[in-house]
Amino acid sequence: MNFKPSLQAPAAVLSTAGGRHSRLHQRSTVQTMRLRAVPSKRLFLAACAAAIGGTFQYGYSISVINAPTAYVHDFINSTWKQRYQMNITQHGITLLWSTIVSIFTLGGLLGATIGGTMSVKLGRKGTLLANNMFALAAALLMGLSYLTGLFELLIVGRFLIGINAGIGLCVQSLYLGEIAPTSLRGSMGMATSIFITGGILTGQVMGLKEVLGKEELWPILLSTISIPAILQLLILPWFPESPRYLLIDKGDVEGCKKALRQLHSVHYCDIEFQEIEQEKNHLSGFKSIKPWELFADRSLRWQLLTVILLSAVQQLNGINAIYFYTDYVLKRSGISVDKIPYVTVGTGVCECFTALTCGMVIDALGRKVLITGGYILMSICCILFTLSLTFQDASPVLSYLSAVCVFGFILSFGLGPGGVTNILTTELFTQTSRPAAYMITGTVGWSSFFLIGMVFPFIVLELKQYCFLVFLVFCSSVAIYILLIVPETKNKTFLEIQNEFKSSRKRKDDTVDSPAGALLSTSI
């Protein structure tokens, strides 16, 4: 028998090795292009168009109501006297003013519960545009309250602008997370925090007496919430719908490609389309799930627990307590009462600066470093703030330390927790589960906001400066949780993040009961 050496096996080996090398080279090239991605001018403008009527409106609505507090009190008292020929009690004024302020959070809670559903039915862009109707109606009602002598219109108006804020916070984050390339998702997501702080700062400036802070101008001041809504209605229609929504939810291939060409440079369109198509293929046959279905999906249990915890602690970490104490601390530091509004504007400038800084470094340092570092610094500030308030009579230096702690706490919050929380909600879920996740986290966030608004005055009354020890527990606990549980997500696709989250928790067996979870756990 003549022996002839077979060349088929070595050829097959070489072919397999060559194919593997080709795939590795292709993957390396994609990763390199991701890292080199830079935002196009149109992508930047699309983010601004979405945010001006979203989180900017939210921040503006929060701060603009503070300046006319005394004037609204006088308006309520005079209106009450005209109706009932008697002055309203101080308790009555406090109750009505608290209702005007806190009804905003109930509106936000309602907005958060319907925002996800609207984003699926109308699209991300369509929902943002429709949402402005609530802001315009609110501006009209609050502007007419003084002319009509109906302070009830202020309550209804604040409720409507709350609905606007709840929907805007939810859907804007969805839109920005889905139009951003993978390597810029962190920076784009930080637009949420940047525009919130920008809105707060703008509201503080508009409330100064040199602008619209005079008594006769307070109805006009409250009506200015219409300006961001009008700007968004004029600008956002010029930009495309979310490419991910078009391809995965609507199956519109050409629409997706057109949107990608409008938002990104030519070099990155194919890469982004391949990633979206890959996600679509993994989710083939699955529709957007409802919030109660998300609770039942064991494969997403830890992701859901993570975002619920982060959303709750974002409101319960003490940032509202710091704002409550700001005036008191500044007075103790020797700043005159008439200068405090300008110093408060200074805190708003610090918040904006921190949010901008975080936006520039988040894709380099990563989400985990920033949010964990932020909570650790906030924990340290809680300790120092408690000590300085407790022993402030011992030395005048401690009053200045308290002021430093105020700015330090605000800066630490803006460094990580203020902006990274919403980014993680986008990144820990895929297209079919993301709207439901935002509905749940929005509901938790707004409920926590309402709870802290109702309970915090009593906490301060009972614990005084020691209330910050409660916030210390929240901040330190969530920092430990993030360190131990949450993986880093920078420069990773949504499916890669899903796989890493599963492997890091060693919960592959949990996905057996969920077809979607088993499908997503497939190696990329």
PLY file of the C-alpha trace (Angstrom):
ply
format ascii 1.0
element vertex 524
property float x
property float y
property float z
element edge 523
property int vertex1
property int vertex2
end_header
0.00 0.00 0.00
1.41 3.28 -1.05
1.32 5.86 1.67
0.45 9.39 0.60
0.65 12.08 3.18
-2.68 13.91 3.49
-2.55 17.68 3.21
-6.23 18.14 4.02
-5.91 18.18 7.81
-3.08 20.76 7.93
-4.96 22.83 5.38
-8.08 22.69 7.53
-6.07 23.71 10.57
-4.49 26.58 8.68
-7.88 27.63 7.37
-9.40 27.57 10.88
-6.46 29.45 12.33
-6.64 31.98 9.52
-10.34 32.47 10.06
-9.84 32.91 13.78
-7.03 35.40 13.16
-9.25 37.27 10.71
-12.09 37.49 13.24
-9.72 38.64 15.98
-8.24 41.24 13.64
-11.71 42.44 12.66
-12.77 42.66 16.31
-9.57 44.55 17.16
-10.22 46.97 14.31
-13.77 47.59 15.55
-12.51 48.21 19.09
-9.88 50.63 17.77
-12.46 52.55 15.74
-14.70 52.70 18.79
-11.96 54.28 20.82
-11.21 56.81 18.07
-14.84 57.83 17.63
-15.51 61.53 18.02
-18.95 63.11 18.17
-20.13 64.71 14.96
-21.56 68.20 15.03
-25.02 66.89 14.20
-24.89 64.29 17.00
-23.96 67.01 19.49
-26.80 69.23 18.29
-29.27 66.32 18.47
-28.30 65.78 22.11
-28.85 69.47 22.86
-32.21 69.47 21.06
-33.40 66.49 23.09
-32.10 67.85 26.40
-33.42 71.42 26.16
-37.00 70.23 26.57
-36.06 67.25 28.74
-33.66 67.43 31.65
-32.98 71.17 31.21
-36.71 71.74 31.63
-36.67 69.49 34.71
-33.82 71.38 36.39
-35.32 74.75 35.47
-38.73 73.79 36.89
-37.15 72.72 40.18
-35.25 75.94 40.79
-37.50 78.61 39.26
-40.19 78.05 41.90
-37.87 79.03 44.78
-37.39 82.75 44.02
-41.07 83.87 44.18
-41.87 81.97 47.40
-42.70 85.08 49.46
-44.65 86.67 46.60
-46.79 83.55 46.09
-47.48 83.49 49.83
-48.77 87.08 49.60
-50.86 86.20 46.54
-52.48 83.25 48.33
-53.19 85.38 51.40
-54.74 88.26 49.40
-56.82 85.89 47.28
-58.07 84.07 50.37
-59.02 87.39 51.98
-60.96 88.51 48.90
-62.90 85.24 48.82
-63.64 84.72 52.51
-63.10 88.20 54.03
-60.46 86.86 56.39
-56.73 86.17 56.40
-55.61 82.61 55.89
-53.75 81.02 58.80
-50.02 80.46 58.63
-50.69 76.74 58.70
-53.01 77.12 55.71
-50.43 79.04 53.68
-47.77 76.47 54.53
-50.09 73.64 53.50
-50.99 75.27 50.16
-47.38 76.17 49.37
-46.22 72.64 50.24
-48.91 71.32 47.91
-47.77 73.61 45.08
-44.18 72.45 45.51
-44.72 68.73 46.20
-47.43 68.15 43.55
-44.55 68.41 41.07
-43.21 65.06 42.30
-46.60 63.35 41.95
-46.78 64.60 38.38
-43.26 63.29 37.81
-44.28 59.91 39.19
-47.19 59.74 36.74
-44.94 60.86 33.89
-42.39 58.16 34.70
-45.05 55.45 34.62
-46.31 56.42 31.16
-43.03 57.57 29.60
-41.77 54.10 28.70
-45.06 53.10 27.06
-45.19 56.35 25.10
-41.61 55.84 23.88
-42.59 52.46 22.41
-45.82 53.72 20.81
-44.69 57.14 19.56
-40.94 56.61 19.36
-38.30 58.40 21.43
-38.34 61.58 19.35
-42.12 61.60 18.96
-42.62 61.28 22.71
-40.25 64.15 23.46
-42.12 66.39 21.03
-45.57 65.43 22.36
-44.36 65.91 25.92
-44.00 69.66 25.37
-47.79 70.03 25.36
-47.75 69.48 29.13
-45.14 72.25 29.59
-47.03 74.75 27.43
-50.29 74.05 29.27
-48.52 74.41 32.62
-46.95 77.73 31.62
-50.32 79.08 30.49
-52.10 78.09 33.71
-49.42 79.44 36.06
-49.15 82.66 34.07
-52.91 83.23 34.32
-53.15 82.42 38.03
-52.50 85.99 39.15
-54.79 87.59 36.54
-57.67 85.26 37.38
-57.09 85.26 41.14
-57.00 81.45 41.19
-54.04 80.02 43.10
-55.45 76.56 42.24
-54.03 77.07 38.75
-50.55 77.02 40.27
-51.26 73.56 41.69
-52.56 72.22 38.37
-49.69 73.86 36.47
-47.06 72.36 38.76
-48.68 68.94 38.37
-48.57 69.22 34.56
-44.93 70.35 34.48
-44.19 67.43 36.81
-45.66 65.04 34.23
-43.47 66.73 31.62
-40.39 66.24 33.81
-41.18 62.57 34.49
-41.56 61.76 30.81
-38.57 63.90 29.81
-36.16 62.29 32.28
-37.15 58.82 31.12
-37.30 59.28 27.35
-34.41 61.69 26.89
-32.03 59.21 28.53
-33.37 56.49 26.22
-32.87 58.66 23.14
-29.35 59.80 24.00
-28.22 56.30 24.97
-29.49 54.89 21.68
-28.14 57.52 19.28
-24.66 57.57 20.84
-21.84 55.37 19.49
-20.53 52.83 22.00
-17.34 54.73 22.83
-19.24 57.99 23.44
-22.24 56.60 25.30
-20.93 57.81 28.66
-20.28 61.36 27.49
-23.65 61.53 25.74
-25.39 60.12 28.79
-23.80 62.79 30.97
-25.81 65.33 28.97
-28.65 64.39 31.34
-26.71 65.66 34.35
-25.17 68.61 32.50
-28.53 69.95 31.35
-30.17 69.37 34.75
-27.51 71.48 36.42
-27.71 73.99 33.58
-31.46 74.23 34.09
-31.08 74.70 37.84
-28.47 77.42 37.32
-30.61 79.20 34.71
-33.60 79.13 37.08
-31.47 80.62 39.86
-30.27 83.42 37.59
-33.75 84.17 36.26
-34.97 84.42 39.87
-32.54 87.19 40.78
-34.14 90.59 41.35
-32.08 92.07 38.53
-33.84 89.69 36.08
-37.39 88.44 36.84
-37.23 88.17 40.63
-39.35 91.25 41.36
-42.80 90.91 42.92
-44.75 92.18 39.92
-42.92 89.78 37.56
-43.39 86.44 39.34
-46.24 85.22 37.02
-43.98 85.89 34.03
-41.10 84.10 35.79
-43.21 80.96 36.27
-44.42 81.17 32.65
-40.87 81.03 31.28
-41.03 77.22 31.45
-42.65 77.56 28.02
-39.36 78.74 26.46
-37.52 75.37 26.56
-40.66 73.65 25.23
-40.96 76.05 22.27
-37.26 75.71 21.48
-37.49 71.92 21.39
-40.58 72.01 19.17
-38.65 74.19 16.73
-35.32 72.33 16.77
-35.85 68.60 17.46
-37.92 67.86 14.29
-34.77 68.50 12.22
-33.05 65.47 13.79
-33.76 61.75 13.23
-35.48 59.16 15.39
-33.34 56.72 17.39
-31.68 54.28 14.92
-32.07 51.42 17.41
-35.79 52.09 17.73
-36.18 52.23 13.95
-34.42 48.91 13.30
-35.23 46.79 16.37
-38.72 48.03 17.23
-39.99 49.03 13.77
-37.86 46.87 11.45
-37.07 49.93 9.30
-33.65 49.10 7.83
-33.44 52.06 5.47
-34.70 54.45 8.11
-32.05 53.18 10.53
-29.25 53.60 7.98
-30.45 57.09 7.09
-30.56 58.09 10.77
-27.04 56.73 11.32
-25.74 58.70 8.33
-27.31 61.86 9.73
-25.89 61.35 13.22
-22.45 59.82 12.62
-19.57 60.22 10.22
-19.45 57.81 7.27
-16.64 55.74 8.82
-18.70 54.68 11.85
-22.12 54.12 10.26
-21.36 50.53 9.20
-19.92 49.63 12.62
-22.92 51.04 14.47
-25.36 49.35 12.09
-23.64 45.98 12.59
-23.90 46.34 16.37
-27.59 47.28 16.20
-28.27 44.44 13.75
-26.45 41.99 16.01
-28.60 43.06 18.95
-31.72 42.76 16.75
-30.76 39.21 15.78
-30.26 38.20 19.41
-33.66 39.68 20.28
-35.45 38.28 17.23
-38.96 37.18 18.13
-39.08 39.13 21.40
-41.23 42.21 21.93
-40.76 45.03 24.41
-41.59 43.64 27.84
-43.79 45.21 30.47
-42.50 46.29 33.90
-44.18 43.37 35.68
-42.60 40.98 33.17
-39.21 42.49 33.94
-39.70 41.68 37.63
-40.48 38.08 36.67
-37.37 37.66 34.47
-34.75 36.01 36.69
-31.99 36.58 34.12
-32.27 40.35 34.72
-32.81 40.19 38.47
-29.44 41.68 39.50
-29.51 44.37 36.84
-32.97 45.42 38.00
-31.96 45.36 41.66
-28.93 47.51 40.84
-30.80 50.27 39.01
-33.62 50.32 41.60
-31.06 50.73 44.39
-29.14 53.45 42.54
-32.32 55.35 41.62
-33.57 55.32 45.22
-30.24 56.33 46.75
-29.83 59.12 44.19
-32.68 60.87 46.03
-31.96 59.53 49.54
-28.23 60.32 49.65
-28.62 63.70 51.37
-28.28 66.11 48.45
-31.66 67.63 49.33
-30.55 67.97 52.96
-27.46 69.87 51.86
-29.59 72.38 49.95
-31.81 72.72 53.02
-28.80 73.62 55.17
-27.07 75.86 52.62
-28.62 79.17 53.74
-28.03 78.37 57.41
-24.39 77.42 56.84
-23.70 80.47 54.69
-25.21 82.77 57.33
-23.02 81.17 59.99
-20.01 81.78 57.74
-20.66 85.53 57.89
-22.27 86.04 54.48
-25.02 88.69 54.55
-28.60 87.64 53.77
-28.85 89.78 50.62
-25.72 88.13 49.19
-26.81 84.53 49.81
-28.82 84.23 46.52
-25.65 85.08 44.59
-23.63 82.49 46.53
-26.40 79.98 45.79
-25.90 80.75 42.11
-22.25 79.94 42.78
-23.24 76.45 43.92
-25.12 76.07 40.65
-22.00 77.08 38.71
-20.01 74.45 40.65
-22.58 71.79 39.75
-22.37 72.69 36.06
-18.57 72.63 36.14
-18.51 69.22 37.82
-21.06 67.75 35.39
-19.04 69.04 32.41
-15.83 67.64 33.88
-17.48 64.28 34.48
-18.76 64.26 30.89
-15.23 64.77 29.56
-13.58 62.01 31.63
-16.31 59.37 32.00
-15.32 57.43 28.88
-11.68 57.45 29.98
-12.08 56.64 33.69
-15.23 54.55 33.41
-18.60 54.60 35.15
-17.64 52.47 38.13
-14.75 54.67 39.23
-16.77 57.87 39.08
-19.94 56.70 40.80
-18.07 54.78 43.51
-15.66 57.67 44.07
-18.55 60.11 44.24
-20.35 58.14 46.94
-17.14 57.67 48.94
-16.44 61.42 48.88
-20.06 62.12 49.87
-19.66 59.73 52.81
-16.58 61.64 53.96
-18.45 64.95 53.62
-21.32 63.56 55.73
-18.90 62.79 58.55
-17.12 66.14 58.37
-20.39 68.07 58.04
-21.86 66.38 61.12
-18.74 67.12 63.15
-18.46 70.74 62.01
-22.14 71.47 62.76
-21.90 69.76 66.16
-18.82 71.66 67.32
-19.19 74.88 65.31
-19.36 77.02 68.47
-15.95 75.77 69.56
-14.12 77.60 66.78
-15.08 80.00 63.96
-12.98 77.87 61.61
-15.58 75.11 61.81
-18.21 77.38 60.25
-16.01 77.73 57.19
-15.43 73.96 57.21
-19.21 73.53 57.03
-19.32 75.80 53.97
-16.53 73.77 52.37
-18.48 70.56 53.08
-21.55 72.01 51.34
-19.60 72.66 48.14
-17.68 69.38 48.51
-20.88 67.35 48.82
-22.47 69.04 45.81
-19.34 68.56 43.71
-19.05 64.89 44.75
-22.68 64.29 43.81
-22.17 65.86 40.39
-18.93 63.91 39.89
-20.67 60.54 39.72
-24.09 59.77 41.21
-25.81 62.76 39.61
-25.09 61.65 36.04
-23.81 58.07 35.96
-26.98 56.58 37.48
-29.09 57.21 34.36
-26.29 55.98 32.10
-26.19 52.63 33.90
-29.94 52.23 33.48
-29.39 52.55 29.72
-26.39 50.22 29.61
-27.50 47.34 31.84
-30.51 46.52 29.65
-31.12 45.73 26.00
-33.71 47.24 23.64
-36.68 45.06 24.66
-36.27 45.59 28.41
-34.90 49.15 28.54
-38.22 51.10 28.41
-39.65 48.94 31.23
-36.48 49.49 33.25
-36.82 53.25 32.87
-40.46 53.09 33.94
-39.49 51.19 37.09
-36.50 53.36 37.98
-38.47 56.51 37.22
-41.23 55.38 39.55
-38.71 54.54 42.28
-36.84 57.82 41.82
-39.92 60.04 41.90
-41.41 58.10 44.84
-38.15 58.55 46.75
-38.15 62.26 45.82
-41.68 62.63 47.20
-40.85 60.58 50.31
-37.77 62.62 51.20
-39.74 65.82 50.64
-42.39 64.70 53.11
-40.19 63.00 55.72
-37.03 65.11 55.63
-38.38 68.07 57.68
-39.27 65.64 60.48
-35.86 63.95 60.25
-34.17 67.33 60.66
-36.49 68.24 63.52
-35.68 65.06 65.45
-32.03 64.43 64.55
-30.85 67.94 63.60
-27.30 67.79 62.20
-27.12 64.07 63.00
-29.47 63.43 60.08
-26.34 63.24 57.93
-25.39 60.01 59.69
-28.47 58.46 58.07
-27.27 59.65 54.68
-23.80 58.34 55.50
-25.26 54.84 55.76
-26.94 55.18 52.34
-23.83 56.56 50.60
-21.33 54.09 52.07
-23.62 51.09 51.54
-24.23 51.81 47.86
-20.49 52.43 47.30
-19.73 48.94 48.67
-22.50 47.40 46.57
-21.17 48.96 43.35
-17.62 47.80 44.10
-18.74 44.21 44.66
-21.58 43.75 42.16
-21.57 46.17 39.23
-19.14 45.55 36.32
-17.46 48.32 34.33
-19.42 49.14 31.18
-17.30 51.61 29.21
-16.55 50.84 25.54
-18.81 47.76 25.57
-21.91 46.97 23.56
-25.18 46.35 25.36
-24.90 42.60 24.75
-21.31 42.47 26.01
-22.43 44.21 29.21
-25.24 41.67 29.62
-22.81 38.77 29.29
-20.28 40.29 31.69
-22.95 40.99 34.28
-24.07 37.36 34.15
-20.58 35.89 34.30
-19.46 38.18 37.12
-22.33 36.95 39.30
-22.02 33.30 38.19
-25.72 33.09 37.54
-25.77 31.18 34.28
-28.11 28.60 35.77
-30.65 31.32 36.48
-31.09 32.07 32.78
-32.39 28.56 31.99
-35.93 29.54 32.95
-35.87 32.60 30.67
-35.60 32.08 26.88
-34.57 35.70 26.44
-31.93 35.34 29.11
-30.59 32.12 27.58
-30.47 33.80 24.19
-28.62 36.85 25.50
-26.12 34.69 27.35
-24.86 33.31 24.04
-21.22 34.25 23.52
-20.73 37.15 21.16
0 1
1 2
2 3
3 4
4 5
5 6
6 7
7 8
8 9
9 10
10 11
11 12
12 13
13 14
14 15
15 16
16 17
17 18
18 19
19 20
20 21
21 22
22 23
23 24
24 25
25 26
26 27
27 28
28 29
29 30
30 31
31 32
32 33
33 34
34 35
35 36
36 37
37 38
38 39
39 40
40 41
41 42
42 43
43 44
44 45
45 46
46 47
47 48
48 49
49 50
50 51
51 52
52 53
53 54
54 55
55 56
56 57
57 58
58 59
59 60
60 61
61 62
62 63
63 64
64 65
65 66
66 67
67 68
68 69
69 70
70 71
71 72
72 73
73 74
74 75
75 76
76 77
77 78
78 79
79 80
80 81
81 82
82 83
83 84
84 85
85 86
86 87
87 88
88 89
89 90
90 91
91 92
92 93
93 94
94 95
95 96
96 97
97 98
98 99
99 100
100 101
101 102
102 103
103 104
104 105
105 106
106 107
107 108
108 109
109 110
110 111
111 112
112 113
113 114
114 115
115 116
116 117
117 118
118 119
119 120
120 121
121 122
122 123
123 124
124 125
125 126
126 127
127 128
128 129
129 130
130 131
131 132
132 133
133 134
134 135
135 136
136 137
137 138
138 139
139 140
140 141
141 142
142 143
143 144
144 145
145 146
146 147
147 148
148 149
149 150
150 151
151 152
152 153
153 154
154 155
155 156
156 157
157 158
158 159
159 160
160 161
161 162
162 163
163 164
164 165
165 166
166 167
167 168
168 169
169 170
170 171
171 172
172 173
173 174
174 175
175 176
176 177
177 178
178 179
179 180
180 181
181 182
182 183
183 184
184 185
185 186
186 187
187 188
188 189
189 190
190 191
191 192
192 193
193 194
194 195
195 196
196 197
197 198
198 199
199 200
200 201
201 202
202 203
203 204
204 205
205 206
206 207
207 208
208 209
209 210
210 211
211 212
212 213
213 214
214 215
215 216
216 217
217 218
218 219
219 220
220 221
221 222
222 223
223 224
224 225
225 226
226 227
227 228
228 229
229 230
230 231
231 232
232 233
233 234
234 235
235 236
236 237
237 238
238 239
239 240
240 241
241 242
242 243
243 244
244 245
245 246
246 247
247 248
248 249
249 250
250 251
251 252
252 253
253 254
254 255
255 256
256 257
257 258
258 259
259 260
260 261
261 262
262 263
263 264
264 265
265 266
266 267
267 268
268 269
269 270
270 271
271 272
272 273
273 274
274 275
275 276
276 277
277 278
278 279
279 280
280 281
281 282
282 283
283 284
284 285
285 286
286 287
287 288
288 289
289 290
290 291
291 292
292 293
293 294
294 295
295 296
296 297
297 298
298 299
299 300
300 301
301 302
302 303
303 304
304 305
305 306
306 307
307 308
308 309
309 310
310 311
311 312
312 313
313 314
314 315
315 316
316 317
317 318
318 319
319 320
320 321
321 322
322 323
323 324
324 325
325 326
326 327
327 328
328 329
329 330
330 331
331 332
332 333
333 334
334 335
335 336
336 337
337 338
338 339
339 340
340 341
341 342
342 343
343 344
344 345
345 346
346 347
347 348
348 349
349 350
350 351
351 352
352 353
353 354
354 355
355 356
356 357
357 358
358 359
359 360
360 361
361 362
362 363
363 364
364 365
365 366
366 367
367 368
368 369
369 370
370 371
371 372
372 373
373 374
374 375
375 376
376 377
377 378
378 379
379 380
380 381
381 382
382 383
383 384
384 385
385 386
386 387
387 388
388 389
389 390
390 391
391 392
392 393
393 394
394 395
395 396
396 397
397 398
398 399
399 400
400 401
401 402
402 403
403 404
404 405
405 406
406 407
407 408
408 409
409 410
410 411
411 412
412 413
413 414
414 415
415 416
416 417
417 418
418 419
419 420
420 421
421 422
422 423
423 424
424 425
425 426
426 427
427 428
428 429
429 430
430 431
431 432
432 433
433 434
434 435
435 436
436 437
437 438
438 439
439 440
440 441
441 442
442 443
443 444
444 445
445 446
446 447
447 448
448 449
449 450
450 451
451 452
452 453
453 454
454 455
455 456
456 457
457 458
458 459
459 460
460 461
461 462
462 463
463 464
464 465
465 466
466 467
467 468
468 469
469 470
470 471
471 472
472 473
473 474
474 475
475 476
476 477
477 478
478 479
479 480
480 481
481 482
482 483
483 484
484 485
485 486
486 487
487 488
488 489
489 490
490 491
491 492
492 493
493 494
494 495
495 496
496 497
497 498
498 499
499 500
500 501
501 502
502 503
503 504
504 505
505 506
506 507
507 508
508 509
509 510
510 511
511 512
512 513
513 514
514 515
515 516
516 517
517 518
518 519
519 520
520 521
521 522
522 523
